[in-house]
Amino acid sequence: MKRQWMDLKYDKSLGYWVVTLGDHKQMIYHKQWFDLSFGETSVLCRLEWDRKWYIVMKGMRFYLHPKETYRVEI
């Protein structure tokens, strides 16, 4: 089965990271798990909030940059 990747973008008006599904935006909430693409590989990670949005993967934390777009599979 082919994987379906989506763009994860920060929506400033909502204050959340979102993916677009058809005609609507789906907010990604804290504690939600997804695969994050790094070129030819992906890593399972969890979205978290503590003054800023960040992801946790393999015991490490990384802040997401609100002007960047990330490729994810929910």
C-alpha positions, 0 to 999 in steps of 0.5 A: 500500500502506498503511503499518503503524505500530507503537508503539515503547516502552522495556521496562525489564525487557529494557533494550531498545526494543520493538514488539509484534507479535501476542502477542510483543514484538520487540526493536529492536537498535542499528544497526537502521533504521526510519521514525519518525513526526512527525505527517504526515511520517516520517524514516528513522533508526537506533537507537544505544546509548552509555550511553543509547539515541538515534536518528541521522537526517539526521546529527543525534542525539536521545535517546529518552525511556524514558517516551515512546511513538514511532510507527515502521514497521520 
